[in-house]
Amino acid sequence: MLTRREFAAAGLAAAGLSMAAPNDRVQVGVIGCGARSHELMRHLMTAGGAEIVAVCDAYQGRMERAADRVGGRVRKVADYRNVLNDKSIDAVMIVTPDHWHETMVLGAIAAGKDVYCEKPLTFRSAEGLEVIRAAQAAKKIVQVGSQVCSSAIQQEARRMIQAGKLGKVTMIRAAYSRNTVSGAWGYPIPPDASAANCNWEMFQGPAEKRPFSLERFFRWRCYSEYSGGIATDLFVHLCTTIHFLMNATAPAKVMAMGQLYLRKDRDVPDTLNAILEYPDGFVVNLSSTFNNQISGEGSFQILGTEASLELASDLTFLPERKWDDNKWIVESWPKTLEEAYWKDPRVIASEIAPKRVKAQLPTSIKSPAEDMTVPHLRSWVTSLRTRQGHWEDAAVGHRAAACAHMVNKSVQEGRMVEWDFARDDVKA
Ligand SMILES: NC(=O)c1ccc[n+]([C@@H]2O[C@H](COP(=O)([O-])OP(=O)(O)OC[C@H]3O[C@@H](n4cnc5c(N)ncnc54)[C@H](O)[C@@H]3O)[C@@H](O)[C@H]2O)c1
């Protein structure tokens, strides 16, 4: 089924025209108006080309705040299905907790809408293939919201890696370390929140039913009914980045260990370590703890034979300083042999000459001031017009989320988990 916009676009395309009229903005409905959604709404308004016409949230206070933020003729919709049924809406942004993503994405596609879905695309790995099939069959745009691949410095990092500037990359190390209450998802709960203004049934949806709990409603990442914890919340960003930078699809094998060592307010690990081995000839170490923050938020190193890249808020290129130093070995040899060693032209070439060359210094590329979510959303709006999907489509979102699910499966089952490249999903 064609939406109003696609029907119009098809007509204009047939007439050799485009839909880029500045006042013809994509009509967007926002489902889930929590913390991330408010960022997305601001960034979408900056990106331009779209108008938010409906906002929906299970907590009244956030829906009201969203309507205030957006202004204009936005409608407040209590039940997300009424956003999907609204024919005037072209596309939806799904920014709810993870256990809702698949149901809402499939519902949106079935209702003829294009989708921007926050990461992780899925709550369980098998959901990914369903979403890919549905999006392809209905020719709908599904873009996933791990915005980092739209940052200028990640795009530069990708160019450098693909141009061979790092030599052969065989290892990537990435970590998230946090040690604050809010960093570990213990977010403040709005003081007015209660069963009267938080729709518990709407929040729980497809999840296993539990008694009403404001902690679960507002700190859902701490509970395995709604979240895969560190893996699906944080590692998924790292995996999206790795797949983008390395042109990789999925790891062949994943081994992980995780524990809930200290924090009493959750049932997901507060510490997680994973090793992901890719068939493309490199291995990844992902590490995260919520009990110490010395390595900081999002440390990321791509290690090549000729240089490394460090991705933080800036991108740093660190050339390898490769020369041997066998002094301590040959000092133990008979003196005549030691003296002869230092006169050998091969030793001069490998140990003496390189030290005389001025070392290439690290170079940094600064991140642009614009938040990377703005270009990510701009790409989405462009895709809605051109019908050409972004790199981070349903398939890419599925595989990044599946890495997180493999990590959790490995922890839970105490074994190595493999990827089935033929099925494009995790091996049972
Ligand atoms: N890309 C990023 O950098 C980034 C950052 C933060 C969060 N996220 C993702 O965004 C999503 C939301 O995270 P958040 O931090 O905003 O969480 P949040 O709890 O602040 O917001 C989620 C909102 O969804 C609402 N909600 C729950 N069920 C609903 C339903 N059935 N219908 C309508 N509204 C419903 C809740 O009331 C809440 O306001 C998650 O998937 C998270 O992983 C992405």
The ligand as an SDF file (V2000), in Angstrom:
LIG
                    3D

 44 48  0  0  0  0  0  0  0  0999 V2000
   20.7450    6.2910   20.1310 N   0  0  0  0  0  0  0  0  0  0  0  0
   21.0480    6.6360   21.3610 C   0  0  0  0  0  0  0  0  0  0  0  0
   22.1010    7.2120   21.6310 O   0  0  0  0  0  0  0  0  0  0  0  0
   20.0840    6.3230   22.4600 C   0  0  0  0  0  0  0  0  0  0  0  0
   20.1940    6.9640   23.7080 C   0  0  0  0  0  0  0  0  0  0  0  0
   19.2600    6.6560   24.7010 C   0  0  0  0  0  0  0  0  0  0  0  0
   18.2570    5.7280   24.4560 C   0  0  0  0  0  0  0  0  0  0  0  0
   18.1810    5.1170   23.2440 N   0  0  0  0  0  0  0  0  0  0  0  0
   17.1140    4.1430   22.9720 C   0  0  0  0  0  0  0  0  0  0  0  0
   15.8780    4.8470   22.9500 O   0  0  0  0  0  0  0  0  0  0  0  0
   14.8350    4.0340   23.4740 C   0  0  0  0  0  0  0  0  0  0  0  0
   14.1630    4.7710   24.6160 C   0  0  0  0  0  0  0  0  0  0  0  0
   15.1150    5.0050   25.6400 O   0  0  0  0  0  0  0  0  0  0  0  0
   14.9250    6.2070   26.6750 P   0  0  0  0  0  0  0  0  0  0  0  0
   16.2080    6.3870   27.3570 O   0  0  0  0  0  0  0  0  0  0  0  0
   14.3320    7.3740   25.9990 O   0  0  0  0  0  0  0  0  0  0  0  0
   13.8860    5.5510   27.6850 O   0  0  0  0  0  0  0  0  0  0  0  0
   12.7680    6.3150   28.5100 P   0  0  0  0  0  0  0  0  0  0  0  0
   12.2820    5.3970   29.5540 O   0  0  0  0  0  0  0  0  0  0  0  0
   13.2810    7.6580   28.9220 O   0  0  0  0  0  0  0  0  0  0  0  0
   11.6300    6.5440   27.4230 O   0  0  0  0  0  0  0  0  0  0  0  0
   10.8180    5.5230   26.9530 C   0  0  0  0  0  0  0  0  0  0  0  0
    9.4060    6.0820   26.8990 C   0  0  0  0  0  0  0  0  0  0  0  0
    8.5570    5.1410   26.2680 O   0  0  0  0  0  0  0  0  0  0  0  0
    7.3000    5.2260   26.9120 C   0  0  0  0  0  0  0  0  0  0  0  0
    6.5490    4.0250   26.6130 N   0  0  0  0  0  0  0  0  0  0  0  0
    6.7060    2.7780   27.0920 C   0  0  0  0  0  0  0  0  0  0  0  0
    5.8180    1.9380   26.5280 N   0  0  0  0  0  0  0  0  0  0  0  0
    5.0610    2.6910   25.6870 C   0  0  0  0  0  0  0  0  0  0  0  0
    3.9760    2.4120   24.8350 C   0  0  0  0  0  0  0  0  0  0  0  0
    3.4620    1.1740   24.7120 N   0  0  0  0  0  0  0  0  0  0  0  0
    3.4240    3.4160   24.1200 N   0  0  0  0  0  0  0  0  0  0  0  0
    3.9130    4.6720   24.2240 C   0  0  0  0  0  0  0  0  0  0  0  0
    4.9390    5.0020   25.0270 N   0  0  0  0  0  0  0  0  0  0  0  0
    5.5150    4.0160   25.7370 C   0  0  0  0  0  0  0  0  0  0  0  0
    7.6350    5.4170   28.3680 C   0  0  0  0  0  0  0  0  0  0  0  0
    6.5690    5.9770   29.0770 O   0  0  0  0  0  0  0  0  0  0  0  0
    8.8340    6.3540   28.2790 C   0  0  0  0  0  0  0  0  0  0  0  0
    8.4790    7.7060   28.4000 O   0  0  0  0  0  0  0  0  0  0  0  0
   15.5010    2.7260   23.8950 C   0  0  0  0  0  0  0  0  0  0  0  0
   15.3480    1.7780   22.8810 O   0  0  0  0  0  0  0  0  0  0  0  0
   16.9660    3.0810   24.0480 C   0  0  0  0  0  0  0  0  0  0  0  0
   17.8230    1.9900   23.7980 O   0  0  0  0  0  0  0  0  0  0  0  0
   19.0680    5.4020   22.2630 C   0  0  0  0  0  0  0  0  0  0  0  0
  1  2  1  0
  2  3  2  0
  2  4  1  0
  4  5  1  0
  4 44  2  0
  5  6  2  0
  6  7  1  0
  7  8  2  0
  8  9  1  0
  8 44  1  0
  9 10  1  0
  9 42  1  0
 10 11  1  0
 11 12  1  0
 11 40  1  0
 12 13  1  0
 13 14  1  0
 14 15  2  0
 14 16  1  0
 14 17  1  0
 17 18  1  0
 18 19  2  0
 18 20  1  0
 18 21  1  0
 21 22  1  0
 22 23  1  0
 23 24  1  0
 23 38  1  0
 24 25  1  0
 25 26  1  0
 25 36  1  0
 26 27  1  0
 26 35  1  0
 27 28  2  0
 28 29  1  0
 29 30  1  0
 29 35  2  0
 30 31  1  0
 30 32  2  0
 32 33  1  0
 33 34  2  0
 34 35  1  0
 36 37  1  0
 36 38  1  0
 38 39  1  0
 40 41  1  0
 40 42  1  0
 42 43  1  0
M  CHG  2   8   1  16  -1
M  END
$$$$
